[in-house]
Amino acid sequence: MENTAVSTTGVLGFSAATTPEAKNYLKHFHDTRGNRLLLFTNTRIIFLFSLEFFESQTFFSYPYTSIKAITMKAN
């Protein structure tokens, strides 16, 4: 996919801050979907959207054993 933003912003990229943590995040960063975090641990990759995590603790976890290939290129 040429533009990962198409697959990672959700339906029209809408999100709403309702919890105190999410509202505080929005107050400081003025962003509802753009900030993403990709964590590499010893056993897995964890991917999350900051606002979604503060709202509902939603994140995606991929054990390295389940990943067939990873390619990274300069943007």
All heavy atoms as a GROMACS GRO file, in nm:
protein
  604
    1MET      N    1   0.084  -0.117   0.000
    1MET     CA    2   0.000   0.000   0.000
    1MET      C    3   0.089   0.124   0.000
    1MET      O    4   0.181   0.134   0.080
    1MET     CB    5  -0.092  -0.005   0.121
    1MET     CG    6  -0.182   0.114   0.132
    1MET     SD    7  -0.304   0.096   0.262
    1MET     CE    8  -0.421  -0.007   0.177
    2GLU      N    9   0.062   0.217  -0.087
    2GLU     CA   10   0.146   0.335  -0.100
    2GLU      C   11   0.129   0.434   0.015
    2GLU      O   12   0.222   0.504   0.051
    2GLU     CB   13   0.118   0.404  -0.232
    2GLU     CG   14   0.168   0.323  -0.351
    2GLU     CD   15   0.146   0.396  -0.480
    2GLU    OE1   16   0.145   0.519  -0.482
    2GLU    OE2   17   0.130   0.328  -0.582
    3ASN      N   18   0.009   0.443   0.071
    3ASN     CA   19  -0.016   0.541   0.176
    3ASN      C   20  -0.075   0.469   0.297
    3ASN      O   21  -0.192   0.435   0.298
    3ASN     CB   22  -0.111   0.648   0.124
    3ASN     CG   23  -0.129   0.760   0.225
    3ASN    OD1   24  -0.086   0.749   0.340
    3ASN    ND2   25  -0.194   0.866   0.184
    4THR      N   26   0.005   0.449   0.400
    4THR     CA   27  -0.044   0.378   0.518
    4THR      C   28  -0.152   0.454   0.591
    4THR      O   29  -0.230   0.397   0.666
    4THR     CB   30   0.070   0.347   0.616
    4THR    OG1   31   0.131   0.469   0.655
    4THR    CG2   32   0.171   0.254   0.556
    5ALA      N   33  -0.160   0.585   0.572
    5ALA     CA   34  -0.263   0.664   0.638
    5ALA      C   35  -0.402   0.618   0.597
    5ALA      O   36  -0.496   0.628   0.674
    5ALA     CB   37  -0.246   0.812   0.608
    6VAL      N   38  -0.416   0.566   0.477
    6VAL     CA   39  -0.546   0.518   0.430
    6VAL      C   40  -0.595   0.403   0.516
    6VAL      O   41  -0.712   0.394   0.550
    6VAL     CB   42  -0.538   0.474   0.282
    6VAL    CG1   43  -0.666   0.406   0.238
    6VAL    CG2   44  -0.509   0.593   0.193
    7SER      N   45  -0.504   0.315   0.556
    7SER     CA   46  -0.548   0.198   0.633
    7SER      C   47  -0.539   0.217   0.783
    7SER      O   48  -0.584   0.133   0.858
    7SER     CB   49  -0.465   0.076   0.592
    7SER     OG   50  -0.330   0.097   0.624
    8THR      N   51  -0.483   0.326   0.830
    8THR     CA   52  -0.467   0.341   0.974
    8THR      C   53  -0.544   0.457   1.036
    8THR      O   54  -0.530   0.484   1.153
    8THR     CB   55  -0.318   0.356   1.011
    8THR    OG1   56  -0.266   0.471   0.946
    8THR    CG2   57  -0.237   0.234   0.973
    9THR      N   58  -0.627   0.525   0.958
    9THR     CA   59  -0.702   0.637   1.017
    9THR      C   60  -0.846   0.600   1.047
    9THR      O   61  -0.920   0.682   1.098
    9THR     CB   62  -0.701   0.759   0.923
    9THR    OG1   63  -0.752   0.720   0.797
    9THR    CG2   64  -0.564   0.819   0.911
   10GLY      N   65  -0.888   0.479   1.018
   10GLY     CA   66  -1.025   0.439   1.047
   10GLY      C   67  -1.123   0.504   0.953
   10GLY      O   68  -1.087   0.564   0.853
   11VAL      N   69  -1.251   0.489   0.982
   11VAL     CA   70  -1.357   0.545   0.899
   11VAL      C   71  -1.352   0.697   0.906
   11VAL      O   72  -1.385   0.756   1.008
   11VAL     CB   73  -1.495   0.493   0.942
   11VAL    CG1   74  -1.604   0.554   0.856
   11VAL    CG2   75  -1.498   0.342   0.935
   12LEU      N   76  -1.305   0.758   0.803
   12LEU     CA   77  -1.290   0.903   0.792
   12LEU      C   78  -1.201   0.963   0.900
   12LEU      O   79  -1.194   1.083   0.916
   12LEU     CB   80  -1.426   0.973   0.792
   12LEU     CG   81  -1.522   0.932   0.681
   12LEU    CD1   82  -1.656   1.001   0.699
   12LEU    CD2   83  -1.465   0.962   0.544
   13GLY      N   84  -1.132   0.878   0.976
   13GLY     CA   85  -1.039   0.927   1.077
   13GLY      C   86  -1.103   0.993   1.196
   13GLY      O   87  -1.040   1.072   1.264
   14PHE      N   88  -1.230   0.963   1.226
   14PHE     CA   89  -1.298   1.027   1.337
   14PHE      C   90  -1.269   0.958   1.469
   14PHE      O   91  -1.272   0.837   1.480
   14PHE     CB   92  -1.450   1.027   1.316
   14PHE     CG   93  -1.494   1.116   1.204
   14PHE    CD1   94  -1.577   1.066   1.104
   14PHE    CD2   95  -1.453   1.248   1.196
   14PHE    CE1   96  -1.619   1.147   1.000
   14PHE    CE2   97  -1.494   1.329   1.092
   14PHE     CZ   98  -1.577   1.278   0.994
   15SER      N   99  -1.242   1.036   1.570
   15SER     CA  100  -1.226   0.989   1.707
   15SER      C  101  -1.273   1.101   1.798
   15SER      O  102  -1.267   1.218   1.762
   15SER     CB  103  -1.080   0.956   1.739
   15SER     OG  104  -1.036   0.845   1.666
   16ALA      N  105  -1.318   1.063   1.916
   16ALA     CA  106  -1.364   1.164   2.011
   16ALA      C  107  -1.302   1.136   2.147
   16ALA      O  108  -1.292   1.022   2.189
   16ALA     CB  109  -1.516   1.161   2.022
   17ALA      N  110  -1.261   1.241   2.214
   17ALA     CA  111  -1.204   1.228   2.347
   17ALA      C  112  -1.314   1.239   2.451
   17ALA      O  113  -1.381   1.342   2.459
   17ALA     CB  114  -1.098   1.336   2.368
   18THR      N  115  -1.334   1.134   2.530
   18THR     CA  116  -1.437   1.136   2.634
   18THR      C  117  -1.380   1.112   2.773
   18THR      O  118  -1.437   1.158   2.871
   18THR     CB  119  -1.546   1.031   2.606
   18THR    OG1  120  -1.486   0.901   2.600
   18THR    CG2  121  -1.618   1.060   2.475
   19THR      N  122  -1.268   1.040   2.784
   19THR     CA  123  -1.208   1.015   2.915
   19THR      C  124  -1.117   1.132   2.953
   19THR      O  125  -1.069   1.205   2.867
   19THR     CB  126  -1.125   0.885   2.915
   19THR    OG1  127  -1.013   0.902   2.827
   19THR    CG2  128  -1.208   0.766   2.872
   20PRO      N  129  -1.091   1.151   3.082
   20PRO     CA  130  -1.002   1.260   3.125
   20PRO      C  131  -0.863   1.249   3.061
   20PRO      O  132  -0.805   1.350   3.020
   20PRO     CB  133  -0.995   1.245   3.277
   20PRO     CG  134  -1.120   1.174   3.313
   20PRO     CD  135  -1.151   1.083   3.198
   21GLU      N  136  -0.810   1.127   3.050
   21GLU     CA  137  -0.677   1.108   2.991
   21GLU      C  138  -0.676   1.149   2.844
   21GLU      O  139  -0.584   1.214   2.796
   21GLU     CB  140  -0.632   0.962   3.003
   21GLU     CG  141  -0.609   0.916   3.146
   21GLU     CD  142  -0.737   0.869   3.214
   21GLU    OE1  143  -0.845   0.869   3.151
   21GLU    OE2  144  -0.729   0.835   3.333
   22ALA      N  145  -0.780   1.108   2.770
   22ALA     CA  146  -0.790   1.141   2.628
   22ALA      C  147  -0.808   1.292   2.607
   22ALA      O  148  -0.748   1.351   2.517
   22ALA     CB  149  -0.904   1.064   2.563
   23LYS      N  150  -0.889   1.354   2.692
   23LYS     CA  151  -0.909   1.499   2.681
   23LYS      C  152  -0.779   1.574   2.709
   23LYS      O  153  -0.748   1.674   2.643
   23LYS     CB  154  -1.019   1.545   2.776
   23LYS     CG  155  -1.157   1.502   2.731
   23LYS     CD  156  -1.263   1.544   2.830
   23LYS     CE  157  -1.400   1.498   2.783
   23LYS     NZ  158  -1.506   1.535   2.876
   24ASN      N  159  -0.703   1.528   2.806
   24ASN     CA  160  -0.574   1.590   2.837
   24ASN      C  161  -0.478   1.575   2.719
   24ASN      O  162  -0.408   1.669   2.683
   24ASN     CB  163  -0.515   1.530   2.964
   24ASN     CG  164  -0.394   1.606   3.011
   24ASN    OD1  165  -0.392   1.729   3.010
   24ASN    ND2  166  -0.292   1.533   3.053
   25TYR      N  167  -0.474   1.457   2.659
   25TYR     CA  168  -0.391   1.433   2.541
   25TYR      C  169  -0.430   1.528   2.428
   25TYR      O  170  -0.345   1.592   2.367
   25TYR     CB  171  -0.404   1.287   2.496
   25TYR     CG  172  -0.346   1.263   2.360
   25TYR    CD1  173  -0.210   1.243   2.342
   25TYR    CD2  174  -0.427   1.262   2.247
   25TYR    CE1  175  -0.156   1.224   2.216
   25TYR    CE2  176  -0.375   1.243   2.121
   25TYR     CZ  177  -0.240   1.223   2.106
   25TYR     OH  178  -0.187   1.205   1.982
   26LEU      N  179  -0.559   1.538   2.401
   26LEU     CA  180  -0.608   1.624   2.293
   26LEU      C  181  -0.575   1.771   2.320
   26LEU      O  182  -0.538   1.845   2.230
   26LEU     CB  183  -0.760   1.606   2.277
   26LEU     CG  184  -0.824   1.673   2.158
   26LEU    CD1  185  -0.764   1.622   2.027
   26LEU    CD2  186  -0.974   1.648   2.159
   27LYS      N  187  -0.584   1.812   2.446
   27LYS     CA  188  -0.552   1.950   2.484
   27LYS      C  189  -0.406   1.985   2.452
   27LYS      O  190  -0.375   2.093   2.406
   27LYS     CB  191  -0.579   1.967   2.633
   27LYS     CG  192  -0.549   2.103   2.688
   27LYS     CD  193  -0.588   2.108   2.836
   27LYS     CE  194  -0.479   2.173   2.916
   27LYS     NZ  195  -0.506   2.171   3.058
   28HIS      N  196  -0.316   1.888   2.472
   28HIS     CA  197  -0.174   1.914   2.450
   28HIS      C  198  -0.128   1.890   2.307
   28HIS      O  199  -0.039   1.958   2.258
   28HIS     CB  200  -0.090   1.829   2.546
   28HIS     CG  201  -0.095   1.878   2.686
   28HIS    ND1  202  -0.190   1.835   2.776
   28HIS    CD2  203  -0.020   1.969   2.751
   28HIS    CE1  204  -0.173   1.897   2.890
   28HIS    NE2  205  -0.069   1.979   2.878
   29PHE      N  206  -0.186   1.792   2.238
   29PHE     CA  207  -0.136   1.754   2.107
   29PHE      C  208  -0.228   1.793   1.991
   29PHE      O  209  -0.188   1.784   1.875
   29PHE     CB  210  -0.107   1.604   2.101
   29PHE     CG  211   0.009   1.565   2.188
   29PHE    CD1  212  -0.012   1.514   2.315
   29PHE    CD2  213   0.138   1.581   2.143
   29PHE    CE1  214   0.094   1.479   2.396
   29PHE    CE2  215   0.246   1.547   2.224
   29PHE     CZ  216   0.223   1.496   2.350
   30HIS      N  217  -0.353   1.831   2.019
   30HIS     CA  218  -0.448   1.874   1.914
   30HIS      C  219  -0.456   1.773   1.800
   30HIS      O  220  -0.455   1.810   1.683
   30HIS     CB  221  -0.409   2.012   1.859
   30HIS     CG  222  -0.388   2.114   1.965
   30HIS    ND1  223  -0.490   2.168   2.038
   30HIS    CD2  224  -0.273   2.168   2.013
   30HIS    CE1  225  -0.441   2.254   2.126
   30HIS    NE2  226  -0.310   2.255   2.113
   31ASP      N  227  -0.460   1.644   1.833
   31ASP     CA  228  -0.458   1.540   1.732
   31ASP      C  229  -0.550   1.426   1.773
   31ASP      O  230  -0.550   1.385   1.889
   31ASP     CB  231  -0.315   1.487   1.718
   31ASP     CG  232  -0.304   1.379   1.614
   31ASP    OD1  233  -0.293   1.414   1.496
   31ASP    OD2  234  -0.310   1.261   1.652
   32THR      N  235  -0.631   1.377   1.679
   32THR     CA  236  -0.719   1.266   1.713
   32THR      C  237  -0.676   1.132   1.654
   32THR      O  238  -0.710   1.029   1.706
   32THR     CB  239  -0.865   1.294   1.669
   32THR    OG1  240  -0.866   1.315   1.528
   32THR    CG2  241  -0.922   1.413   1.741
   33ARG      N  242  -0.604   1.131   1.542
   33ARG     CA  243  -0.563   1.004   1.482
   33ARG      C  244  -0.421   1.001   1.428
   33ARG      O  245  -0.370   0.895   1.396
   33ARG     CB  246  -0.657   0.966   1.366
   33ARG     CG  247  -0.797   0.934   1.405
   33ARG     CD  248  -0.807   0.808   1.482
   33ARG     NE  249  -0.791   0.691   1.397
   33ARG     CZ  250  -0.801   0.567   1.439
   33ARG    NH1  251  -0.828   0.542   1.564
   33ARG    NH2  252  -0.783   0.467   1.358
   34GLY      N  253  -0.356   1.113   1.416
   34GLY     CA  254  -0.227   1.116   1.348
   34GLY      C  255  -0.112   1.055   1.426
   34GLY      O  256  -0.024   0.993   1.368
   35ASN      N  257  -0.113   1.069   1.558
   35ASN     CA  258  -0.002   1.016   1.637
   35ASN      C  259  -0.020   0.867   1.659
   35ASN      O  260  -0.116   0.822   1.720
   35ASN     CB  261   0.009   1.089   1.771
   35ASN     CG  262   0.057   1.230   1.754
   35ASN    OD1  263   0.119   1.264   1.655
   35ASN    ND2  264   0.029   1.315   1.851
   36ARG      N  265   0.078   0.792   1.610
   36ARG     CA  266   0.078   0.647   1.624
   36ARG      C  267   0.208   0.606   1.690
   36ARG      O  268   0.309   0.674   1.677
   36ARG     CB  269   0.069   0.581   1.486
   36ARG     CG  270  -0.051   0.624   1.410
   36ARG     CD  271  -0.043   0.578   1.265
   36ARG     NE  272  -0.149   0.642   1.190
   36ARG     CZ  273  -0.128   0.724   1.089
   36ARG    NH1  274  -0.006   0.754   1.050
   36ARG    NH2  275  -0.229   0.778   1.026
   37LEU      N  276   0.205   0.495   1.760
   37LEU     CA  277   0.324   0.447   1.828
   37LEU      C  278   0.350   0.303   1.786
   37LEU      O  279   0.260   0.218   1.790
   37LEU     CB  280   0.304   0.455   1.979
   37LEU     CG  281   0.424   0.428   2.068
   37LEU    CD1  282   0.537   0.526   2.039
   37LEU    CD2  283   0.382   0.437   2.213
   38LEU      N  284   0.472   0.275   1.741
   38LEU     CA  285   0.513   0.141   1.702
   38LEU      C  286   0.627   0.100   1.795
   38LEU      O  287   0.736   0.159   1.791
   38LEU     CB  288   0.558   0.141   1.556
   38LEU     CG  289   0.593   0.008   1.493
   38LEU    CD1  290   0.472  -0.085   1.493
   38LEU    CD2  291   0.641   0.030   1.350
   39LEU      N  292   0.600   0.003   1.881
   39LEU     CA  293   0.698  -0.041   1.980
   39LEU      C  294   0.755  -0.176   1.942
   39LEU      O  295   0.679  -0.268   1.910
   39LEU     CB  296   0.632  -0.053   2.118
   39LEU     CG  297   0.566   0.070   2.174
   39LEU    CD1  298   0.482   0.036   2.296
   39LEU    CD2  299   0.671   0.172   2.211
   40PHE      N  300   0.886  -0.189   1.947
   40PHE     CA  301   0.951  -0.316   1.923
   40PHE      C  302   1.002  -0.369   2.057
   40PHE      O  303   1.086  -0.305   2.121
   40PHE     CB  304   1.068  -0.297   1.826
   40PHE     CG  305   1.025  -0.256   1.688
   40PHE    CD1  306   1.007  -0.122   1.656
   40PHE    CD2  307   1.002  -0.351   1.590
   40PHE    CE1  308   0.968  -0.083   1.530
   40PHE    CE2  309   0.962  -0.314   1.462
   40PHE     CZ  310   0.945  -0.179   1.432
   41THR      N  311   0.949  -0.483   2.101
   41THR     CA  312   0.994  -0.543   2.226
   41THR      C  313   1.078  -0.667   2.193
   41THR      O  314   1.102  -0.696   2.076
   41THR     CB  315   0.875  -0.584   2.314
   41THR    OG1  316   0.810  -0.697   2.257
   41THR    CG2  317   0.777  -0.469   2.333
   42ASN      N  318   1.117  -0.741   2.294
   42ASN     CA  319   1.195  -0.864   2.271
   42ASN      C  320   1.112  -0.973   2.204
   42ASN      O  321   1.167  -1.060   2.137
   42ASN     CB  322   1.248  -0.918   2.403
   42ASN     CG  323   1.356  -0.830   2.460
   42ASN    OD1  324   1.417  -0.751   2.388
   42ASN    ND2  325   1.379  -0.841   2.589
   43THR      N  326   0.980  -0.970   2.222
   43THR     CA  327   0.898  -1.080   2.171
   43THR      C  328   0.791  -1.040   2.071
   43THR      O  329   0.734  -1.126   2.004
   43THR     CB  330   0.827  -1.151   2.288
   43THR    OG1  331   0.748  -1.056   2.358
   43THR    CG2  332   0.928  -1.214   2.382
   44ARG      N  333   0.760  -0.910   2.060
   44ARG     CA  334   0.649  -0.869   1.975
   44ARG      C  335   0.660  -0.724   1.933
   44ARG      O  336   0.737  -0.648   1.989
   44ARG     CB  337   0.516  -0.893   2.045
   44ARG     CG  338   0.496  -0.813   2.171
   44ARG     CD  339   0.370  -0.850   2.248
   44ARG     NE  340   0.371  -0.987   2.287
   44ARG     CZ  341   0.283  -1.078   2.243
   44ARG    NH1  342   0.185  -1.043   2.164
   44ARG    NH2  343   0.290  -1.203   2.281
   45ILE      N  344   0.576  -0.688   1.835
   45ILE     CA  345   0.559  -0.549   1.793
   45ILE      C  346   0.423  -0.504   1.846
   45ILE      O  347   0.324  -0.576   1.831
   45ILE     CB  348   0.563  -0.535   1.640
   45ILE    CG1  349   0.703  -0.567   1.587
   45ILE    CG2  350   0.522  -0.394   1.599
   45ILE    CD1  351   0.712  -0.568   1.436
   46ILE      N  352   0.418  -0.388   1.906
   46ILE     CA  353   0.293  -0.332   1.956
   46ILE      C  354   0.267  -0.202   1.881
   46ILE      O  355   0.356  -0.118   1.867
   46ILE     CB  356   0.300  -0.306   2.107
   46ILE    CG1  357   0.328  -0.438   2.181
   46ILE    CG2  358   0.173  -0.239   2.158
   46ILE    CD1  359   0.360  -0.422   2.327
   47PHE      N  360   0.144  -0.188   1.830
   47PHE     CA  361   0.106  -0.071   1.751
   47PHE      C  362  -0.018  -0.010   1.813
   47PHE      O  363  -0.113  -0.081   1.847
   47PHE     CB  364   0.077  -0.116   1.607
   47PHE     CG  365   0.028  -0.005   1.518
   47PHE    CD1  366   0.112   0.097   1.479
   47PHE    CD2  367  -0.102  -0.004   1.472
   47PHE    CE1  368   0.068   0.199   1.396
   47PHE    CE2  369  -0.148   0.096   1.389
   47PHE     CZ  370  -0.064   0.198   1.351
   48LEU      N  371  -0.018   0.123   1.830
   48LEU     CA  372  -0.137   0.187   1.887
   48LEU      C  373  -0.151   0.330   1.839
   48LEU      O  374  -0.055   0.393   1.794
   48LEU     CB  375  -0.134   0.182   2.040
   48LEU     CG  376  -0.017   0.249   2.114
   48LEU    CD1  377  -0.047   0.395   2.145
   48LEU    CD2  378   0.010   0.174   2.242
   49PHE      N  379  -0.274   0.378   1.845
   49PHE     CA  380  -0.307   0.519   1.825
   49PHE      C  381  -0.319   0.579   1.964
   49PHE      O  382  -0.389   0.526   2.049
   49PHE     CB  383  -0.441   0.536   1.752
   49PHE     CG  384  -0.440   0.484   1.612
   49PHE    CD1  385  -0.484   0.357   1.584
   49PHE    CD2  386  -0.396   0.564   1.508
   49PHE    CE1  387  -0.483   0.309   1.455
   49PHE    CE2  388  -0.394   0.518   1.379
   49PHE     CZ  389  -0.438   0.389   1.352
   50SER      N  390  -0.251   0.690   1.987
   50SER     CA  391  -0.248   0.748   2.121
   50SER      C  392  -0.387   0.772   2.178
   50SER      O  393  -0.418   0.731   2.290
   50SER     CB  394  -0.169   0.880   2.119
   50SER     OG  395  -0.040   0.858   2.070
   51LEU      N  396  -0.474   0.841   2.103
   51LEU     CA  397  -0.606   0.875   2.155
   51LEU      C  398  -0.689   0.750   2.184
   51LEU      O  399  -0.754   0.740   2.288
   51LEU     CB  400  -0.681   0.967   2.059
   51LEU     CG  401  -0.812   1.023   2.112
   51LEU    CD1  402  -0.787   1.112   2.233
   51LEU    CD2  403  -0.885   1.100   2.005
   52GLU      N  404  -0.686   0.651   2.094
   52GLU     CA  405  -0.761   0.526   2.118
   52GLU      C  406  -0.711   0.456   2.243
   52GLU      O  407  -0.790   0.399   2.318
   52GLU     CB  408  -0.745   0.431   1.999
   52GLU     CG  409  -0.846   0.451   1.891
   52GLU     CD  410  -0.834   0.345   1.784
   52GLU    OE1  411  -0.774   0.238   1.808
   52GLU    OE2  412  -0.886   0.369   1.675
   53PHE      N  413  -0.581   0.458   2.264
   53PHE     CA  414  -0.527   0.393   2.383
   53PHE      C  415  -0.576   0.462   2.509
   53PHE      O  416  -0.616   0.397   2.606
   53PHE     CB  417  -0.374   0.390   2.379
   53PHE     CG  418  -0.315   0.316   2.494
   53PHE    CD1  419  -0.318   0.178   2.497
   53PHE    CD2  420  -0.259   0.384   2.600
   53PHE    CE1  421  -0.266   0.108   2.605
   53PHE    CE2  422  -0.207   0.317   2.708
   53PHE     CZ  423  -0.210   0.178   2.711
   54PHE      N  424  -0.575   0.596   2.509
   54PHE     CA  425  -0.624   0.668   2.627
   54PHE      C  426  -0.774   0.651   2.646
   54PHE      O  427  -0.824   0.657   2.758
   54PHE     CB  428  -0.589   0.816   2.618
   54PHE     CG  429  -0.442   0.844   2.634
   54PHE    CD1  430  -0.374   0.917   2.540
   54PHE    CD2  431  -0.374   0.795   2.744
   54PHE    CE1  432  -0.239   0.943   2.555
   54PHE    CE2  433  -0.238   0.819   2.760
   54PHE     CZ  434  -0.171   0.893   2.664
   55GLU      N  435  -0.848   0.631   2.539
   55GLU     CA  436  -0.993   0.612   2.546
   55GLU      C  437  -1.030   0.473   2.598
   55GLU      O  438  -1.110   0.459   2.689
   55GLU     CB  439  -1.057   0.631   2.409
   55GLU     CG  440  -1.089   0.773   2.374
   55GLU     CD  441  -1.196   0.832   2.462
   55GLU    OE1  442  -1.304   0.772   2.479
   55GLU    OE2  443  -1.172   0.940   2.517
   56SER      N  444  -0.975   0.369   2.535
   56SER     CA  445  -1.023   0.233   2.564
   56SER      C  446  -0.912   0.130   2.582
   56SER      O  447  -0.939   0.010   2.580
   56SER     CB  448  -1.116   0.187   2.452
   56SER     OG  449  -1.046   0.187   2.329
   57GLN      N  450  -0.788   0.176   2.597
   57GLN     CA  451  -0.672   0.088   2.610
   57GLN      C  452  -0.661  -0.009   2.491
   57GLN      O  453  -0.613  -0.121   2.503
   57GLN     CB  454  -0.674   0.010   2.742
   57GLN     CG  455  -0.638   0.093   2.863
   57GLN     CD  456  -0.746   0.193   2.898
   57GLN    OE1  457  -0.861   0.157   2.912
   57GLN    NE2  458  -0.708   0.318   2.912
   58THR      N  459  -0.706   0.035   2.373
   58THR     CA  460  -0.698  -0.046   2.252
   58THR      C  461  -0.558  -0.037   2.192
   58THR      O  462  -0.503   0.072   2.178
   58THR     CB  463  -0.799   0.005   2.147
   58THR    OG1  464  -0.930  -0.005   2.203
   58THR    CG2  465  -0.793  -0.077   2.019
   59PHE      N  466  -0.502  -0.154   2.160
   59PHE     CA  467  -0.374  -0.160   2.090
   59PHE      C  468  -0.366  -0.292   2.014
   59PHE      O  469  -0.447  -0.382   2.036
   59PHE     CB  470  -0.256  -0.145   2.187
   59PHE     CG  471  -0.246  -0.256   2.288
   59PHE    CD1  472  -0.168  -0.368   2.264
   59PHE    CD2  473  -0.314  -0.248   2.409
   59PHE    CE1  474  -0.158  -0.470   2.357
   59PHE    CE2  475  -0.306  -0.348   2.503
   59PHE     CZ  476  -0.227  -0.460   2.476
   60PHE      N  477  -0.271  -0.302   1.924
   60PHE     CA  478  -0.253  -0.422   1.844
   60PHE      C  479  -0.118  -0.482   1.878
   60PHE      O  480  -0.019  -0.411   1.886
   60PHE     CB  481  -0.260  -0.388   1.694
   60PHE     CG  482  -0.387  -0.318   1.657
   60PHE    CD1  483  -0.393  -0.179   1.656
   60PHE    CD2  484  -0.501  -0.389   1.627
   60PHE    CE1  485  -0.510  -0.113   1.625
   60PHE    CE2  486  -0.619  -0.325   1.596
   60PHE     CZ  487  -0.624  -0.187   1.595
   61SER      N  488  -0.116  -0.612   1.900
   61SER     CA  489   0.007  -0.681   1.941
   61SER      C  490   0.034  -0.795   1.843
   61SER      O  491  -0.052  -0.879   1.818
   61SER     CB  492  -0.013  -0.735   2.083
   61SER     OG  493   0.100  -0.808   2.123
   62TYR      N  494   0.156  -0.796   1.787
   62TYR     CA  495   0.193  -0.896   1.688
   62TYR      C  496   0.319  -0.969   1.734
   62TYR      O  497   0.428  -0.913   1.730
   62TYR     CB  498   0.220  -0.831   1.552
   62TYR     CG  499   0.104  -0.749   1.502
   62TYR    CD1  500   0.102  -0.610   1.519
   62TYR    CD2  501  -0.004  -0.808   1.438
   62TYR    CE1  502  -0.004  -0.534   1.472
   62TYR    CE2  503  -0.110  -0.733   1.392
   62TYR     CZ  504  -0.109  -0.596   1.410
   62TYR     OH  505  -0.213  -0.520   1.364
   63PRO      N  506   0.306  -1.095   1.777
   63PRO     CA  507   0.427  -1.172   1.813
   63PRO      C  508   0.516  -1.189   1.690
   63PRO      O  509   0.466  -1.209   1.579
   63PRO     CB  510   0.372  -1.306   1.859
   63PRO     CG  511   0.227  -1.284   1.886
   63PRO     CD  512   0.184  -1.171   1.799
   64TYR      N  513   0.646  -1.179   1.709
   64TYR     CA  514   0.738  -1.193   1.596
   64TYR      C  515   0.718  -1.326   1.523
   64TYR      O  516   0.736  -1.334   1.402
   64TYR     CB  517   0.883  -1.179   1.642
   64TYR     CG  518   0.920  -1.039   1.683
   64TYR    CD1  519   0.971  -1.013   1.809
   64TYR    CD2  520   0.903  -0.933   1.596
   64TYR    CE1  521   1.006  -0.884   1.847
   64TYR    CE2  522   0.936  -0.803   1.634
   64TYR     CZ  523   0.987  -0.780   1.759
   64TYR     OH  524   1.019  -0.653   1.797
   65THR      N  525   0.681  -1.431   1.596
   65THR     CA  526   0.662  -1.562   1.533
   65THR      C  527   0.548  -1.563   1.433
   65THR      O  528   0.543  -1.649   1.345
   65THR     CB  529   0.637  -1.670   1.639
   65THR    OG1  530   0.525  -1.631   1.720
   65THR    CG2  531   0.759  -1.690   1.727
   66SER      N  532   0.456  -1.466   1.443
   66SER     CA  533   0.342  -1.462   1.349
   66SER      C  534   0.368  -1.371   1.229
   66SER      O  535   0.287  -1.364   1.138
   66SER     CB  536   0.216  -1.415   1.422
   66SER     OG  537   0.228  -1.278   1.455
   67ILE      N  538   0.481  -1.299   1.229
   67ILE     CA  539   0.512  -1.206   1.121
   67ILE      C  540   0.600  -1.276   1.018
   67ILE      O  541   0.709  -1.322   1.050
   67ILE     CB  542   0.583  -1.079   1.176
   67ILE    CG1  543   0.492  -1.011   1.278
   67ILE    CG2  544   0.620  -0.985   1.062
   67ILE    CD1  545   0.560  -0.900   1.354
   68LYS      N  546   0.551  -1.284   0.894
   68LYS     CA  547   0.624  -1.354   0.790
   68LYS      C  548   0.738  -1.272   0.732
   68LYS      O  549   0.841  -1.325   0.695
   68LYS     CB  550   0.528  -1.398   0.679
   68LYS     CG  551   0.428  -1.499   0.731
   68LYS     CD  552   0.333  -1.543   0.623
   68LYS     CE  553   0.235  -1.642   0.685
   68LYS     NZ  554   0.132  -1.681   0.598
   69ALA      N  555   0.719  -1.142   0.720
   69ALA     CA  556   0.822  -1.054   0.664
   69ALA      C  557   0.799  -0.911   0.708
   69ALA      O  558   0.686  -0.868   0.725
   69ALA     CB  559   0.823  -1.063   0.512
   70ILE      N  560   0.908  -0.836   0.724
   70ILE     CA  561   0.900  -0.694   0.756
   70ILE      C  562   0.994  -0.621   0.661
   70ILE      O  563   1.110  -0.660   0.644
   70ILE     CB  564   0.944  -0.665   0.900
   70ILE    CG1  565   0.853  -0.734   1.001
   70ILE    CG2  566   0.949  -0.515   0.926
   70ILE    CD1  567   0.897  -0.721   1.144
   71THR      N  568   0.942  -0.517   0.598
   71THR     CA  569   1.025  -0.434   0.510
   71THR      C  570   1.011  -0.289   0.554
   71THR      O  571   0.900  -0.241   0.570
   71THR     CB  572   0.979  -0.447   0.362
   71THR    OG1  573   0.985  -0.584   0.326
   71THR    CG2  574   1.066  -0.365   0.271
   72MET      N  575   1.122  -0.222   0.572
   72MET     CA  576   1.119  -0.081   0.607
   72MET      C  577   1.202  -0.005   0.506
   72MET      O  578   1.312  -0.045   0.471
   72MET     CB  579   1.174  -0.061   0.748
   72MET     CG  580   1.088  -0.122   0.853
   72MET     SD  581   1.144  -0.073   1.015
   72MET     CE  582   1.034  -0.168   1.116
   73LYS      N  583   1.145   0.106   0.459
   73LYS     CA  584   1.212   0.192   0.362
   73LYS      C  585   1.201   0.337   0.407
   73LYS      O  586   1.112   0.371   0.484
   73LYS     CB  587   1.147   0.180   0.224
   73LYS     CG  588   1.155   0.042   0.164
   73LYS     CD  589   1.105   0.045   0.021
   73LYS     CE  590   0.962   0.001   0.013
   73LYS     NZ  591   0.910  -0.006  -0.123
   74ALA      N  592   1.288   0.419   0.356
   74ALA     CA  593   1.280   0.562   0.384
   74ALA      C  594   1.150   0.615   0.326
   74ALA      O  595   1.108   0.574   0.219
   74ALA     CB  596   1.399   0.634   0.324
   75ASN      N  597   1.086   0.708   0.397
   75ASN     CA  598   0.958   0.760   0.353
   75ASN      C  599   0.976   0.859   0.240
   75ASN      O  600   1.055   0.944   0.239
   75ASN     CB  601   0.889   0.830   0.470
   75ASN     CG  602   0.743   0.857   0.444
   75ASN    OD1  603   0.692   0.825   0.337
   75ASN    ND2  604   0.677   0.913   0.542
   0.00000   0.00000   0.00000
